[in-house]
Structures are given as structure tokens and as C-alpha cells.
């Protein structure tokens, strides 16, 4: 039989992209579609090269693991969340393989084992349709949970300072500006230190923001520092120091009031900021 490299590349690329999307959604990882397309293309190129007889070593299991690792790094970068997304993408691939086999059994399709190890028991459109259905199943049935656990890579800018944070999209975070009802982003102390390193604010000082507000407001008038009230479990009321930052991420660039917490917002360090249901 004849296998066309362009068709094999397009098919594997489309399926890889959908599986990576499944992994990202299930792991709550940030979705950067450009990086997902790059990772899917790398995986598709590997699949095509594995069909070349002189490159049979690419069909070994350890090369397949290397391919998965490269795709994961290209799609999500280096972090614990990235590793989880890669594992879940591989699990989604296993689910897709099961769906393909089940569909082949039900439809009486002829099984075909390719040299690279690919098992296509259904037509090319059918395979893409099954992968799309698997992604939609993840998106629709698990949408509320995935949305609550989604972590967004954001860039905060304040004057000439900027820093990158990983913000958990927490629908339970209802902190808003009592004056404008604007949703407030909450970041760790390290974000304030990165944005204004010359301020040299300590955690102890930030725990009593009313005491340091006059000094900071006088030194950095462009930050428009202010205090915002909040309530949390175990605390009836409190104050957080806040400044207006430019927030870039999730395909948007907005001006957002950002409050700074004297304590880490994540016990495990998997994220260092909190946002509500919408950025």
C-alpha cells in the first residue's frame, strides 16, 4: 500500500493538536494555541519519519516517550502542571485508541497496522471526528471543573516594571473594588517586589498595609496605591495593598486593580496569583 507523507503529517498533526488540547483542559494548563500547533507539528513530523524504513529505531518505545516529552515541553513549557498536561494528553490518546478500536468493531472496518505502529481501523475523517468528539466531551462534561482549575500565564506591568505570574482562575474568588465593582487580581508579594524592586517591601510591612500606604503613595504616585477590604475564611475583615497594573494574557490586555498578599496564595507553589471567573 502507499502512504503519502503529506496526508500522514496532516492527520497526525490534527489529532495531536486535539489530544494536547484535551491534556491542557484536563490539567488546567494555560492554552497557547501557537505552541500547541508547534507541538502538534513536531509530533506529526516524528510520526512521518517513523514510517521511513531506514529510521526504524524511531518506532521503539523510548523514542515514543522522547517524542511525547518534546511535544509536552513545546506545548506547555517546563513545570509540574506541564508534566501533568503531558500525561493527561497521553491518556487522552489511549482513550482515542480505544474509541477507534470500538468504532472499528461496530462498523466492521478493516484493521490496518502501519509500520510506525499507527492503528487506523476507521477512515481519516472518522478518526479526526472521534478525536474532536473526545475533546468536546472533555470540554462540555468537565467544563465547570476545568474552568475553575485553569491556570493562566499573565504578565503584570506597573510603570517600567513587569513580571510574569501564573494565575488560578478561581470562580470562588469574588474580591471586587467596593467603589467600581471591578474584579480584583490577587498576587503574591514577589510580584510587588518584581514590579517595584526599589520599594523593598517586606511581608511584615505588607501585612499592615495602612501603615506603609502613605510612604508608598508619596514615592510612587504613578502606581496609584490604595487599600481594598476583603474577607476570607477565619478572618472577618482585612485590608490589602493594591495598585493599578496592566495585565496581559489570555489574548487580552486590560488595566486591572491588583492586590498584593503578604502570604503565598498557593501552598504548593503551582500558581502565584488569583483571578475570578473572568480576566
C-alpha positions in Angstrom: 0.0 0.0 0.0 1.0 3.6 -0.4 1.3 6.1 2.4 1.5 9.8 1.5 3.7 11.8 3.8 1.6 15.0 3.5 -1.6 13.2 4.4 0.1 11.4 7.3 1.5 14.7 8.5 -1.8 16.5 8.3 -3.7 13.6 10.0 -1.3 13.2 12.9 -1.0 17.0 13.3 -4.7 17.4 13.6 -5.1 14.5 16.1 -2.1 15.6 18.1 -3.5 19.1 18.4 -6.8 17.9 19.7 -5.1 15.5 22.2 -2.9 18.3 23.5 -6.0 20.5 23.9 -7.6 17.7 26.0 -4.5 17.4 28.2 -4.4 21.2 28.7 -8.1 21.4 29.6 -7.9 18.5 32.0 -4.7 19.7 33.7 -5.9 23.3 33.9 -2.8 24.4 32.0 -2.6 27.7 30.1 -3.6 27.3 26.4 -1.2 28.9 23.9 -2.5 27.8 20.6 0.7 28.8 18.7 2.7 26.5 21.0 0.1 23.7 20.7 0.3 23.9 16.9 4.1 23.8 17.0 4.0 20.7 19.4 1.4 19.0 17.2 3.6 19.6 14.1 6.6 18.2 15.8 4.7 15.1 16.8 3.4 14.8 13.2 6.9 15.1 11.8 8.0 12.3 14.1 5.1 10.1 13.0 6.0 10.6 9.4 9.7 9.9 9.9 8.9 6.7 11.9 7.4 5.3 8.7 10.8 5.5 6.9 12.3 2.0 6.9 15.9 3.3 7.5 14.6 5.1 10.6 13.0 2.1 12.2 14.6 2.9 15.6 12.1 5.8 15.9 9.4 3.1 16.4 10.9 2.0 19.7 9.0 2.8 22.9 11.8 5.0 24.4 11.8 7.2 21.2 8.0 7.5 21.6 8.5 8.7 25.1 11.0 11.2 23.9 8.6 12.4 21.3 5.9 12.9 24.0 8.3 14.8 26.2 9.4 17.1 23.4 5.7 17.7 22.5 4.9 18.5 26.1 7.7 20.9 26.5 6.9 22.6 23.2 3.2 22.9 24.1 3.3 23.8 27.9 6.9 24.6 28.9 8.7 23.2 32.0 6.6 22.9 35.2 4.7 20.4 37.3 1.5 21.5 35.5 3.1 20.8 32.2 4.1 17.3 33.1 0.5 16.7 34.3 -0.8 18.0 31.0 1.5 15.8 29.0 0.5 12.7 31.0 -3.2 13.5 30.5 -2.7 14.1 26.8 -1.2 10.6 26.6 -4.1 9.3 28.5 -6.5 11.0 26.0 -4.5 9.3 23.2 -5.1 5.9 24.9 -8.8 6.7 25.1 -8.9 7.7 21.5 -7.2 4.4 20.6 -10.0 2.6 22.4 -12.6 4.6 20.6 -11.0 3.8 17.3 -11.0 0.0 18.1 -14.6 0.1 19.3 -15.7 2.0 16.2 -13.9 -0.4 14.0 -15.6 -3.3 15.7 -19.1 -1.7 15.5 -18.7 -0.6 11.9 -16.9 -3.7 10.6 -13.9 -1.6 9.4 -10.8 -3.5 8.3 -8.0 -3.1 10.7 -4.6 -1.8 9.4 -1.3 -1.8 11.2 1.2 0.6 9.8 5.0 0.2 10.1 5.2 3.1 12.6 2.8 1.4 15.0 -0.3 3.5 14.0 -3.5 1.6 14.1 -6.2 3.0 11.8 -9.4 1.0 11.9 -11.6 3.8 10.6 -11.3 6.4 7.8 -9.3 9.5 8.1 -12.4 11.8 8.5 -13.7 9.3 11.1 -10.5 9.4 13.1 -10.5 13.2 13.2 -14.2 13.2 14.1 -13.5 10.8 17.0 -10.7 13.0 18.3 -12.9 16.0 18.0 -15.7 14.2 19.9 -13.2 13.3 22.6 -12.2 16.9 23.0 -15.8 18.1 23.1 -16.6 15.5 25.7 -13.8 16.9 27.9 -14.9 20.4 27.2 -18.6 20.0 27.8 -18.8 17.4 30.6 -15.9 18.7 32.6 -16.2 22.4 31.7 -17.1 23.8 35.1 -14.4 21.9 36.9 -11.7 22.7 34.3 -12.6 26.3 34.2 -12.3 26.6 37.9 -8.9 24.9 37.9 -7.5 26.7 34.8 -4.2 28.4 35.3 -3.4 31.4 33.1 0.1 32.8 32.4 -0.2 36.5 32.8 2.3 39.5 32.6 1.8 42.3 35.1 3.2 45.8 34.2 3.5 48.7 36.6 5.4 51.7 35.2 8.7 50.4 33.9 8.5 47.2 35.9 6.9 43.9 34.8 6.7 40.3 36.0 5.1 37.1 34.9 2.7 35.2 37.2 0.6 32.1 36.9 -2.9 33.0 37.9 -5.5 30.4 39.0 -8.9 31.1 37.5 -10.9 30.7 40.7 -14.6 31.2 40.3 -14.9 31.4 44.1 -12.7 34.5 44.2 -15.3 37.3 44.5 -12.9 40.1 45.6 -14.1 43.3 43.9 -13.4 47.0 44.2 -16.2 48.3 46.5 -16.2 51.6 44.6 -16.4 50.4 40.9 -17.3 46.8 41.5 -14.3 45.9 39.3 -12.9 42.4 39.8 -9.5 42.4 41.5 -6.5 40.3 40.7 -4.6 39.0 43.8 -0.9 38.3 43.5 1.9 37.2 45.9 4.4 39.6 47.5 7.1 38.6 45.0 5.0 40.2 42.2 5.1 43.6 44.0 8.9 43.2 44.6 9.4 42.5 40.9 7.3 45.4 39.8 8.8 47.9 42.3 12.2 46.5 43.4 13.2 49.8 44.8 10.3 49.8 47.3 11.8 46.9 49.2 8.5 45.9 50.9 8.7 43.0 53.4 5.9 40.6 54.2 5.6 42.1 57.7 5.0 45.5 56.2 2.5 44.2 53.7 0.6 42.6 56.5 -0.1 46.1 57.8 -0.8 47.9 54.5 -2.4 51.0 56.1 1.0 51.8 57.8 3.1 51.8 54.6 0.4 53.2 52.2 1.4 56.9 52.8 5.1 56.3 52.2 4.5 54.2 49.0 1.9 56.6 47.6 4.4 59.5 48.0 7.3 57.6 46.5 5.4 56.0 43.6 2.4 58.2 42.7 2.1 56.6 39.3 1.1 53.3 40.9 -2.0 54.8 42.5 -1.7 52.7 45.6 -4.9 52.2 47.6 -6.4 49.8 50.1 -9.1 47.3 49.4 -11.1 45.5 52.1 -11.5 41.7 52.0 -13.0 38.8 53.9 -11.8 35.2 54.0 -12.3 32.0 56.0 -11.2 32.7 59.5 -11.0 36.4 59.1 -14.0 38.7 59.3 -12.2 41.6 57.6 -8.9 42.9 56.5 -7.1 45.2 54.1 -4.9 44.5 51.1 -2.5 46.9 49.4 -3.5 47.4 45.7 -2.2 49.2 42.7 -3.4 49.5 39.1 -1.5 47.3 36.8 -1.6 46.5 33.1 -2.4 42.8 32.8 -1.6 40.9 29.6 -2.7 37.3 28.9 -5.4 35.1 27.7 -5.5 37.1 24.5 -6.3 40.3 26.3 -4.6 43.4 27.6 -6.5 45.2 30.3 -6.0 47.7 33.2 -6.7 45.8 36.4 -6.6 46.7 40.1 -4.1 44.2 41.6 -4.0 43.5 45.3 -0.8 42.0 46.9 -1.0 39.3 49.5 1.7 39.2 52.3 1.4 35.4 52.2 1.6 32.9 49.3 -1.8 32.3 47.5 -0.8 28.7 46.8 0.5 26.3 49.3 2.2 24.1 46.7 3.6 26.9 44.5 1.7 25.8 41.4 0.3 29.3 41.0 1.1 32.7 42.4 -1.9 34.8 41.7 -5.7 34.5 41.8 -8.3 35.8 39.4 -12.1 35.4 39.3 -14.2 33.7 36.7 -13.2 36.3 34.0 -9.9 38.1 33.5 
